[in-house]
């Protein structure tokens, strides 16, 4: 946003990892989801109205619930979102836009997914356990073993594919594989 005009970067699907105590616990996102044109127009209208009314600058995000073709805007986050790294070079875009500079958004057709792994139970990971290259936010190993508390985040699994559906399926498959190795399922 440049204070007057909002430009859409993309639409994301929020992923959750529910528990009884936290039924909507954030677990990541998938970029470049396809939304019906009517829903996209609702998002654009809301983003434009908020940008104009509040003079928004830089990257902002709108959280919403979609019920069929009805969009319910939940909140505006006037900051980088948890999904900003699913798109290329957004930190630089945010800095430039916040300074009032014109920005060209790099477009990518690839979809990315991120999925946080939470410990279902207390988890002990050996320092010699090797995580795949598609895993980030790895716990710091300061001894021969690290203990992760129940419901605490373990790491983040990443995936990239030609479309959102394929990226979502790939990140879920990688989650299944990694959880099997970590939790010995």
Residue pairs with C-beta under 8 A, 6 or more apart in sequence:
1 7
1 47
1 51
1 56
1 57
1 58
1 59
1 60
1 97
2 57
2 97
2 100
2 102
3 51
3 55
3 56
3 57
3 100
4 51
4 52
4 55
5 48
5 51
6 44
6 47
6 48
6 50
6 51
6 56
6 60
7 105
8 40
8 43
8 44
8 47
9 59
9 87
9 90
9 105
10 31
10 32
10 86
10 87
11 32
11 33
11 34
11 35
11 40
11 43
12 29
12 30
12 31
12 32
12 33
12 83
12 86
13 29
13 30
13 33
13 164
13 168
14 26
14 28
14 29
14 63
15 26
15 27
15 28
15 29
15 30
15 113
15 115
16 23
16 24
16 25
16 26
16 27
17 25
17 26
17 27
17 116
17 118
18 24
18 25
19 25
19 151
22 151
25 118
26 82
26 116
27 115
27 116
27 118
28 113
28 114
28 115
28 116
28 156
28 171
29 82
29 83
29 86
29 113
29 114
30 86
30 111
30 112
30 113
30 164
30 167
30 168
30 171
31 83
31 86
31 87
31 111
31 112
31 113
31 164
31 167
32 109
32 110
32 111
32 112
32 163
32 164
32 167
33 111
33 164
34 163
34 164
35 43
35 66
36 69
38 69
39 66
39 69
39 71
42 71
43 62
43 64
43 71
46 62
46 64
46 71
46 73
47 60
47 62
50 56
50 60
50 62
50 76
51 60
54 76
54 78
56 76
56 78
57 97
57 98
57 100
58 78
58 94
58 95
58 97
58 98
59 79
59 80
59 81
59 84
59 90
59 93
59 94
59 97
60 76
60 77
60 78
60 79
61 76
61 77
61 79
61 80
61 81
61 83
62 73
62 75
62 76
62 77
63 73
63 74
63 75
63 77
64 71
64 72
64 73
64 74
65 71
65 72
65 74
66 72
80 90
80 91
80 94
83 114
84 90
84 91
84 94
85 114
86 112
86 113
86 114
87 106
87 108
87 112
88 106
88 108
89 106
93 103
93 105
96 102
96 103
97 103
109 162
110 160
110 161
110 162
110 167
111 160
111 161
111 162
111 163
111 164
111 166
111 167
112 158
112 159
112 160
112 167
113 158
113 159
113 160
113 161
113 164
113 167
113 168
113 170
113 171
114 156
114 157
114 158
114 171
115 156
115 157
115 159
115 171
115 172
115 174
115 175
116 137
116 153
116 154
116 155
116 156
116 157
117 153
117 154
117 155
117 156
117 157
117 175
117 178
117 179
117 182
118 151
118 152
118 153
118 154
119 148
119 149
119 150
119 151
119 152
119 153
119 154
120 150
120 151
120 183
121 150
121 183
122 147
122 148
122 149
122 150
123 147
123 148
123 154
123 182
123 183
124 145
124 146
124 147
124 148
125 139
125 141
125 145
125 146
125 148
125 154
125 182
126 144
126 145
127 141
127 143
127 144
127 145
127 146
129 181
129 182
131 138
131 155
131 178
132 174
132 178
134 157
134 158
134 159
134 174
135 155
135 156
135 157
135 158
135 178
136 155
136 156
136 158
137 153
137 155
137 156
138 155
139 146
139 148
139 154
139 155
140 146
148 154
154 182
155 178
157 171
157 174
157 175
157 178
158 171
159 167
159 168
159 170
159 171
159 174
160 167
160 170
161 167
161 169
161 170
179 185
